[in-house]
Amino acid sequence: MQESKNENEIRLVASDLDGTLLQYGKKKIEGEIFDQIRALAAHGIRFCPASGRQYTSLRALFAPVAGDCVFLCENGGVVGRGEKVIAKTPMPRALAEKIAWDLWDGSDGKGEVMLSGENTAYLMSRGRGMEERIRFIGNRYRLIQSPAEVPEEIVKVSVYLSEGVGPFVDRLVP
């Protein structure tokens, strides 16, 4: 990568992934995007896919150009470059577990909770579709019964509501 001589020179281009570069329902990145990432790299510009996905999933999607990318993963909780994580922002453990239980208990038996570590998702499943979604996007995952089973730092807690978030906004958002 070239050193920048001008403060206004572009050094990094970031883009959302799902629904932007990867249209919903698609599983693979198209070749034209890889050509554009290579063109950016030729000008000393890094490309940064930004996603709620985990690092292993993003690296696999961008394998042909992974060396030209910096990856912003888990909604900002993990940053990777090359084959390793270079930054991670874990949540306070007690808070992450409390949020997970609040989402689990506050969703009337309809919500599935996912706690994310550096390269593994931990799913409290009710069989409502989240496991299939995780498998589809290529995340590594493990089924658990309790947040206390997560053996690593937690960087993200999320809930999957197969029937939509609408009925739970007043209860879960505050």
N, C-alpha and C positions, 0 to 999 in steps of 0.2 A: 504494500500500500504506500502510495506517495505521501510525503509530508505536505501539509497544506501551507501555502505561503500567503494566503489571503483569508482574512477572518470571515469573509462572506462566502467562501467556497463551500459547496456541498460536500459533506463527508459521509453522510449516512442517509439512506432512504428507508423509512419504516412503512409497513402496510399491515392492515388487518388481514386475517386469513379467511375464516369461514364467512361466506356470503360476499366476499370481496374478490380475492384471488382464487378462491376455491368456492365455486357456486354450490349451494346446498344440494345434497344428493350425490355430489361428485366425490370421488375418493383420491384422485390423483391430480397433481399439478400438471398443466399443459406445457409442452416444450418451449413455446414462445416466451413464457415467463422466465425460464432458465436462460434463454438467449439474452433477455433484457438484464438479468442479474449479472451475466458474464460481461455485458457491455458496460454496466456500472463499474464492475470490478476493474475493467481495463482503464477506467478513468480514476481509479483510486477511491471509489465510493463503495462502502459496505452496504449490503442490503439486510434489513432486519424484519423478518416475519414476526408479527406481534399477535399473540393468541392466548386463549385460555387453555390450550392444549399443553401437554407435557413436552419436555425437551426431547425425549426419545421419539415421540410421534412427529415433531417438527423436523428433526434431523432426517428421519426416514423420508418424509415428504420432499425435502429439499436435498436429498443425497447427492445428485449430480453437481450441485453448486454449494454444498454445505460449507466448504472452505472459504467461500466468499461472503458468508453470512454471520451475523450475530443474531441470536435467537432470544426474543422476549417471550417467556413462557408463563403459564399458570397465572395469567392476568397481571404479570409484572412481578410475581413472587420468585421467579427463577430467571437468570440470564445465563446463556451458554454461548460458547464460541469454541470452534474446533470440536473436540470430543469430550470437553469437560464443562462443568458448571463453573462460571467465574464469579457469580454473585447470587445470593439467596437471601430473602427477607422472610424469616419464619414468623408466624403469629405467636403471641404468648400462648403456651400450651393450655392453660386453664381456660382462657377465653375461647380458643378454638374448639375445645371439647364442649363448653357451654353453648356456643352457637350451634354446634352439630346437634346436641340434644334438643335445643329450642326448635330447630328446623324439623327434626324428627317428630317430636311431640306435638308441635303446632300445626302439622299438616294433615291432621285427621286421618292418618293411615294411608295417605295418598302420596306422600313425599318420600323420595329416596335421597340419602345424604352421601356426598362424596367429600372425603378429606384428601387433600393432595400433598404428597411428599415431593422430594426432588425428582424422582423418576418413576414413582408408583402412585396410583390412585387407590384409595381404600374406600370401598363401597358398602354402605349399610343399605341392603337391598330389600325391596318388597315385591320384586318381580314385575315392576310396572314399566320396564323398557330402558332403564338407564344402563344396565349391563350390556345390552345389545348396542346401544349408542357408543359406549366406551370401546367396545370391541370393533365397531365400524371405523372409528377414527384412529384406531391403532394404539391406544394407550395401554400401558402395562397396568394391571389392576389386581386387587385381592379383595375378596369378600370378608367383611368383619361384622361383628355383632355390636361392638362398642368402640367409640373413639379411643378409649384407653388401649386398644389393641394396636394402634398405629405405632410402629417401632422407631419412627424417625420424627424430625421436626415437621410441623404442618405449615404449609405455605398458603393454603387456600381451603375454604370450606364452601361448598355449594349444595344447592338442593335442586332436584329434578322433580317437577310436578307435571305428570303426563296429561293432566286435564287443564293445564295452564295456571298462571300465577294469580289471575283475577280474584278468585274467592279468598285468597290468603293475604292479600296486600295489607289490609288493616291489621291483621294479626302479626305478620312476620316483619313488615318493614320497620315499625318503630323499634 
